[in-house]
Amino acid sequence: MAGEHLYTFYENEIRRIKDDDTYRFLKTLEVRDGKYATYMGGRLINLSSNDYLGLATDRDLIKSFYGTMDESNMVDSFGPGSTSSRLLTGNHSLYSDLEGLLGSLYSGIAGGAKREALVFASGYHANAGIFSAIAGEGDLILSDSLNHASIIDGIRLSRARRETYPHLDYGRLEEILREMRGGYDKVIIATESVFSMDGDAADLKKLVELKNAYNVMLFVDEAHAAGVFGEKGLGMCEVQGAAGDIDILMATFGKALGSQGAWVVTHPVIKDFLVNRARTLIFSTALPPVVLSWNKFVLERMHAFRPLRERLLMLAARFRDSVIQAGLLSTGSTHIIPIITGDNSRTVRVSAELQERGFLLFPIRPPTVPKGTSRIRVSLTAGIEWEDIEKIPSIIRGIE
Ligand code: PMP
C-alpha cells in the first residue's frame, strides 16, 4: 500500500524494544472487585494498583456518593462533562468549593503561612504546567534523579537548565547549590516526597533547610503520599511538619483518593501566576462535575480513613521485612515495596510466574526505572490481608 514505507522506522524500533525485553502493551482488566481484579480470565490479588485506600472500588462508599444524586443535581453535580476550559465556561462552582476545602485543610497544618489551592485535570497536567510556567531559559532546576517523568517533561518544556542530583543525596545537592546558586536568579529544588518506584521518602526538613539557606524555591510532588500519610491524610508534608515551607506542593486525586485530577497548594501569588501562565490549565477541558464532586466527597472524609492508613502501613512494614528476610533486594519504607530483580528477562519471567500463582504484578523496566534495576513493584492497598501476600517472597526466591 502507498506510504507503508513511512512506518518502517517504527517497525524496526518495536523490534528493538522487543529484543530488549522492554516491550509494553495495553492490558485489559475486566472486573475490579475490592482487592481483586480479573485479568486474562483469572481473578488475581491486585498488587499493581495506586488505589492505596481501596476507595476506587469501595462499593458502599460509591453507593453513598451516588445516593445523593437526583433530577435536580444530575447535571451540575454528577454530569460527565464540563464543556470547556476553566478559563472559559468550565470553571464550575464545585472548583471553588474543592479549592476552598483544600486551602483550609492545608492552612490548618501550614503554621500560619498563606496557602491556596489550584486543581488541575491530572498530575501530569499539573507538573507539565507548573514547571513550564514558573521557570524559563536562564533559570535552574535541581531535580532528584528518580523524579517522575511528568516533572522531567515539565522541566524540559520550561527550557530551564536541569541539574540532576543523585537520589536523596542532599550532600551533593548542597554542593551544587553552593557552586551554582550565584549564577541564577530563580532556582527551584524539585522532588517527590514518596518515590513511586522505590517506595522511599524525601527528607523534607532537610530540603527546607537547604531552601532557606540558599534562598531558592522548593517543589514537592506528594502523588504517592497524599491520603496515605499523616493523621489527616495530607501526606509527608503533614508527617514531617513541612507544609508551610514548601513553595509549591502538588498531589493527585488519581491514587489514594480513587479518582482523577491533581491539586497544587501554594502562595496566592503563585496560584494567580499559574492561572495566567500554566498552559495545561488554560488550554485543556476542565474536570467534569462528577469527578469534582467525588474529589470533595472523599477529601471531606479523609480524616476518617485514618484506620485504613494505619493498617496499610503496618502491613507494608511486615511485608518489607519478610522480603528482606528472604534475601531479596528491596528499598524504601512505605506502602510501595519494590523487589529488585535486575535483569529485564528475569523480571518478565518472575511476573509471569506470580500472575500464574494469583498475583496481579507486572514487570517494571527501563525507562521507568534505571537500567539494571528492573523490578516487581508491590503496591499494597488497605483491603489486602497478610495471608494474601505472605508467600510472594518464597515464590520469587524459587524462580531462576
Ligand atoms: N507524579 C508522580 C510522582 C506520579 O507517580 C504520577 C502518576 N504515575 C504523576 C505525577 C501523574 O499523575 P496523574 O496520573 O494524575 O497524571
Boltz pocket constraint, residues with backbone or C-beta under 6 A from the ligand:
constraints:
  - pocket:
      binder: B
      contacts: [[A, 121], [A, 122], [A, 123], [A, 124], [A, 125], [A, 127], [A, 148], [A, 150], [A, 192], [A, 194], [A, 196], [A, 221], [A, 223], [A, 224], [A, 252], [A, 253], [A, 254], [A, 261], [A, 262]]
      max_distance: 6.0
